[in-house]
């Protein structure tokens, strides 16, 4: 009854909705109610949260700053937090920027939305990866551009395909405003953009007069492999904006992210923020904690998530060995991407998963222009290693049962 009432109320105001509200319909992925194994969203491990240290940091904030911590803040964000972001970039990636390059936002999703709002009008061509993060895809759709997709392979975004789109648009007398790429442990497919392609992407951005929006939420959570310099660091011409977040290395509920941008762009991006700064209080708590614990806390997280990834991969391969399944082995991050074995019926697989109370993400959610039915994404971040192993075996068994 309540569902019917809500549907009726929604229909009654449909004609009042804005164009932007109509551009991005609600997601239709069917969740598993009360999952026994939650491999759906990229939730951080709740056992990794530094509860006691955050309590202590909160007390220090109130003692040191008192009423100032509860007042409106700087438009660009709490300066010590922006200084902390600069320190983090230099510590983990060798990137040197100043607090004037940093604009604090309400999580990286909000940060990305600021960049899309600043550059993308309805109908503008933008280039993104296929697959790409479903949450950002929803934000992109809400801005109404023409979405042009390029594939992802072991080196990340395929820059030859980017070039083809840009050249075709030029021949048609049209212009791509923005290229969006997830550079490290790409969500959902897992690869990192190679150094060669980072340089190629920058060259294309300059040649075709466009902006690169570099999304990097997971860089610190590297289990193995070499750190690549940020695209932002490689560019010398002001063509790159970089998004980051504390959601993966402190807590998703902290809701603190940022854009790192060339200084002339910061006031433009800031126009889409409300005054008073983003969460001046939580910015202080996060800063007081991370200033003292960042390196050691991140090192702990790397061990935590590596163990989960390895357990999930072990469970999957024990059951699916001998099939033509393709399973990613990301060097970091939260996700495993699976191309289902030939003959797998995705609808039947979902039925089996619902029966086993296993939550995962279906492939089509990550493709802007259709496709992806033969893919699923598993998040290993939330469950403990033993449950990652056990649940992965159940997922793999469900895949076998859904074949033929």
C-alpha positions in Angstrom: 0.0 0.0 0.0 2.7 2.5 1.0 4.7 1.7 -2.2 1.5 2.4 -4.3 0.9 5.7 -2.5 4.5 6.8 -3.1 4.2 5.9 -6.8 1.0 7.9 -7.0 2.6 10.9 -5.3 5.6 10.8 -7.6 3.3 10.7 -10.7 1.4 13.7 -9.5 4.5 15.9 -9.6 6.2 14.4 -12.7 5.3 17.4 -14.8 7.0 19.7 -12.3 10.4 18.0 -12.5 13.4 19.9 -13.8 15.1 18.8 -17.0 18.1 17.6 -14.9 15.8 15.4 -12.8 14.4 13.8 -15.9 17.8 13.1 -17.4 18.9 10.6 -14.8 16.2 8.0 -13.9 16.6 6.2 -10.6 18.8 3.1 -10.6 17.0 -0.2 -11.3 19.6 -2.6 -9.9 17.7 -5.1 -7.7 19.3 -5.3 -4.2 19.3 -8.3 -2.0 17.3 -7.5 1.1 19.4 -8.2 4.2 22.3 -9.9 2.4 24.3 -12.6 4.1 27.3 -11.7 2.0 27.6 -8.0 1.0 29.8 -7.8 -2.1 27.7 -5.0 -3.6 28.8 -1.4 -2.6 32.4 -0.5 -1.9 31.9 -0.1 1.8 35.1 0.3 3.8 35.9 -2.3 6.5 34.1 -1.1 9.7 36.7 -2.9 11.8 39.4 -0.6 10.3 37.8 2.6 11.7 40.0 4.3 14.3 37.2 4.8 16.8 39.2 5.7 19.9 41.6 7.9 18.1 38.8 9.8 16.5 37.2 10.4 19.9 40.5 11.7 21.1 40.9 13.9 18.0 37.4 15.3 18.5 38.3 16.2 22.1 41.5 18.0 20.9 39.5 19.9 18.3 37.1 21.2 20.8 39.8 22.1 23.3 42.0 23.8 20.8 39.4 25.6 18.6 36.2 25.6 20.6 33.4 27.7 19.0 35.4 28.3 15.8 35.0 24.6 15.0 31.2 25.0 15.0 31.1 28.2 12.9 30.9 28.6 9.1 34.3 28.2 7.5 36.4 29.3 4.5 34.7 28.9 1.1 37.6 26.9 -0.2 37.6 24.6 2.8 39.4 24.4 6.1 43.0 25.4 5.3 44.7 22.8 7.6 42.7 20.1 5.8 43.9 21.5 2.4 47.4 21.4 3.8 46.9 17.8 4.8 45.8 16.9 1.3 49.0 18.5 -0.1 51.1 16.5 2.4 49.2 13.3 1.4 49.9 13.8 -2.3 53.6 14.4 -1.7 53.9 11.5 0.7 52.2 8.8 -1.5 52.7 10.2 -5.0 55.4 12.8 -5.0 52.9 15.4 -6.2 53.6 18.9 -5.0 50.7 21.3 -4.9 49.6 24.1 -2.6 46.5 24.6 -0.5 45.4 27.2 -3.1 45.0 24.3 -5.6 42.6 22.4 -3.3 38.8 22.9 -3.1 37.1 20.8 -0.3 33.9 19.1 -1.2 31.3 16.8 0.4 33.0 13.6 -0.7 34.6 12.8 -4.1 31.1 12.3 -5.7 30.3 15.9 -4.9 33.7 17.0 -6.1 33.2 15.3 -9.5 29.7 16.9 -9.7 31.3 20.4 -9.3 33.6 19.7 -12.2 30.8 18.4 -14.5 28.7 21.5 -13.5 31.5 23.8 -14.4 32.2 22.4 -17.9 29.3 20.3 -19.2 26.1 21.6 -20.8 23.2 19.5 -22.0 24.3 17.9 -25.3 28.0 18.5 -25.0 30.1 15.4 -26.0 32.1 13.9 -23.1 34.4 10.9 -23.2 34.3 8.3 -20.4 35.4 4.7 -19.9 33.2 1.7 -20.5 32.8 0.3 -17.9 33.0 3.1 -15.4 31.8 3.7 -11.8 28.0 3.6 -11.7 27.7 6.4 -9.2 29.6 8.9 -11.3 27.8 7.7 -14.4 24.5 8.7 -12.7 26.0 12.2 -12.1 27.2 12.5 -15.7 23.7 11.6 -17.0 22.2 14.2 -14.7 24.1 16.8 -16.7 22.7 15.6 -20.0 25.8 15.3 -22.2 26.3 13.1 -25.2 28.3 10.3 -23.6 31.0 8.7 -25.8 32.5 5.5 -24.4 35.9 4.0 -24.8 37.0 0.6 -23.7 39.4 -0.3 -20.8 42.1 -2.9 -21.1 45.1 -4.0 -19.0 46.7 -0.5 -19.4 43.5 1.4 -18.5 41.6 3.8 -20.7 42.3 3.0 -24.4 43.7 6.3 -25.7 43.6 5.2 -29.3 39.8 5.1 -29.0 39.8 8.5 -27.3 41.8 9.8 -30.2 39.2 8.4 -32.7 36.3 10.1 -30.9 38.1 13.5 -30.7 39.2 13.4 -34.4 35.6 12.4 -35.5 34.2 15.3 -33.5 36.6 17.7 -35.0 35.7 16.6 -38.5 32.1 17.2 -37.6 32.8 20.7 -36.3 32.1 19.6 -32.7 34.1 19.8 -29.5 34.6 17.4 -26.6 34.5 19.4 -23.3 35.8 16.8 -20.9 37.5 13.4 -20.6 36.7 11.5 -17.4 39.0 8.7 -16.3 39.6 6.6 -13.2 43.4 6.3 -13.2 44.2 3.8 -10.4 42.5 0.5 -9.7 39.8 1.5 -12.1 36.3 0.9 -10.7 35.0 -1.6 -11.7 37.6 -3.2 -14.1 40.7 -2.8 -11.9 43.6 -1.7 -14.1 45.8 1.4 -13.6 46.3 3.8 -16.4 49.8 3.1 -17.8 52.5 5.9 -17.8 52.5 5.8 -21.6 48.8 6.4 -21.8 48.9 9.1 -19.2 51.2 11.0 -21.4 49.1 10.2 -24.5 46.0 11.5 -22.8 47.6 14.8 -21.9 48.8 15.2 -25.4 45.3 14.6 -26.7 43.8 17.1 -24.3 46.1 19.8 -25.5 45.7 18.9 -29.2 41.9 18.9 -29.0 41.4 21.6 -26.4 39.7 19.6 -23.7 39.8 19.0 -19.9 40.9 15.8 -18.2 39.0 14.9 -15.0 41.2 12.5 -13.2 39.4 10.5 -10.5 41.6 8.8 -7.9 39.9 7.5 -4.8 42.1 4.4 -4.1 45.7 5.3 -4.9 47.0 4.8 -1.3 45.4 1.4 -1.1 48.1 -0.3 -3.3 48.9 -3.9 -2.4 51.7 -4.3 -5.0 53.1 -2.8 -8.2 54.6 0.5 -8.9 53.1 3.9 -8.2 52.5 6.0 -11.4 52.7 9.8 -11.3 49.3 11.5 -11.3 48.1 12.8 -14.7 47.9 16.2 -12.9 51.6 16.0 -12.1 52.6 15.2 -15.7 50.6 18.0 -17.3 52.2 21.4 -17.5 49.4 23.2 -19.3 46.5 23.4 -16.8 44.4 20.8 -18.6 43.8 18.4 -15.6 41.5 18.5 -12.6 42.0 15.8 -10.0 39.4 14.4 -7.5 40.3 12.7 -4.2 38.6 11.6 -1.0 39.1 10.4 2.6 36.3 8.0 2.3 38.5 5.0 1.6 41.3 5.7 4.1 39.4 7.1 7.0 35.6 6.5 6.7 32.9 6.9 4.1 30.7 8.7 6.6 33.3 11.5 7.0 32.1 12.8 3.6 35.2 14.8 2.8 36.6 14.9 -0.7 38.3 17.6 -2.9 39.3 18.8 -6.3 42.9 19.6 -7.0 42.9 22.1 -9.9 45.1 24.8 -11.5 44.6 28.0 -9.5 42.7 29.9 -12.2 40.0 27.1 -12.2 39.5 27.0 -8.5 37.2 30.1 -8.3 35.2 28.8 -11.2 34.7 25.4 -9.5 34.0 27.1 -6.2 31.0 29.0 -7.7 29.0 25.8 -7.4 29.5 25.5 -3.7 27.4 27.0 -1.0 29.1 29.5 1.3 30.5 28.7 4.6 32.7 25.8 3.5 32.1 22.1 3.5 31.7 20.6 7.0 34.2 22.8 8.9 33.7 20.7 12.0 34.4 17.3 10.4 37.2 18.8 8.5 38.9 19.6 11.7 38.3 16.2 13.3 39.7 14.4 10.2 42.7 16.7 10.0 43.6 16.4 13.7 43.5 12.6 13.4 45.2 12.2 10.0 48.1 14.6 10.8 49.3 12.2 13.4 48.3 8.8 12.0 48.0 8.9 8.2 51.0 6.8 7.1 50.6 4.1 9.8 46.8 3.9 9.3 47.1 3.5 5.5 49.8 0.8 6.0 47.3 -1.1 8.2 44.6 -0.7 5.6 46.8 -2.0 2.8 47.3 -5.3 4.8 43.6 -5.5 5.7 42.3 -5.2 2.1 45.1 -7.3 0.5 44.0 -10.2 2.7 40.4 -9.8 1.6 41.3 -9.6 -2.1 43.4 -12.7 -1.8 40.7 -14.6 0.0 38.1 -13.8 -2.5 40.3 -14.7 -5.5 41.1 -18.0 -3.8 37.5 -18.9 -3.3 36.5 -17.9 -6.9 39.3 -19.9 -8.6 38.8 -23.0 -6.5 35.3 -23.4 -8.0 35.8 -21.8 -11.4 39.1 -23.3 -12.4 38.8 -25.0 -15.8 36.1 -22.6 -17.1 36.8 -19.7 -19.5 35.9 -17.2 -16.8 38.0 -13.9 -16.7 38.7 -12.6 -13.2 40.6 -9.4 -12.5 43.5 -9.3 -10.0 43.6 -5.7 -9.0 46.8 -4.3 -7.5 44.8 -2.3 -5.0 41.4 -0.8 -4.3 38.1 -2.6 -3.4 36.8 -4.6 -6.4 37.1 -7.7 -8.5 35.6 -7.6 -12.0 34.4 -10.9 -13.5 33.6 -11.7 -17.1 31.2 -14.6 -16.7 32.1 -17.9 -18.4 30.5 -18.6 -21.8 26.9 -19.9 -21.5 26.2 -18.1 -18.2 22.6 -16.8 -17.9 22.9 -13.5 -15.9 19.2 -13.6 -14.9 19.6 -17.2 -13.6 22.8 -16.2 -11.8 20.9 -13.3 -10.1 18.2 -15.7 -9.0 20.8 -18.1 -7.4 22.5 -15.1 -5.7 19.2 -13.9 -4.2 18.4 -17.3 -2.9 21.9 -17.5 -1.3 21.5 -13.9 0.0 24.6 -12.7 -1.9 24.8 -9.1 -3.0 26.9 -8.1 -6.0 26.7 -5.5 -8.7 25.5 -6.3 -12.2 27.6 -5.3 -15.2 25.1 -3.2 -17.1 25.1 -0.6 -14.2 28.7 0.4 -15.3 28.0 0.9 -19.1 26.6 4.2 -20.2 25.4 3.0 -23.6 24.2 -0.5 -23.0 26.0 -3.9 -22.7 27.8 -5.4 -19.8 25.4 -8.3 -19.2 28.2 -10.8 -19.0 30.0 -9.0 -16.2 29.6 -8.7 -12.5 31.5 -6.7 -9.8 32.4 -8.1 -6.4 33.5 -5.7 -3.6 35.8 -7.5 -1.2 36.2 -4.4 1.1 33.4 -4.9 3.6 33.4 -8.6 4.6 36.2 -10.2 6.6 38.7 -12.5 4.7 37.0 -15.8 5.9 33.7 -14.5 4.6 35.2 -13.2 1.4 36.4 -16.7 0.8 33.2 -18.4 1.8 31.0 -16.0 -0.1 33.2 -16.1 -3.2 32.9 -19.9 -3.4 29.1 -19.5 -3.2 29.1 -16.9 -6.0 31.3 -19.2 -8.1 29.0 -22.1 -7.5 26.0 -19.9 -8.5 27.9 -19.1 -11.7 28.4 -22.8 -12.5 24.7 -23.5 -11.8 23.7 -20.6 -14.1 25.5 -22.0 -17.1 23.8 -23.8 -20.0 
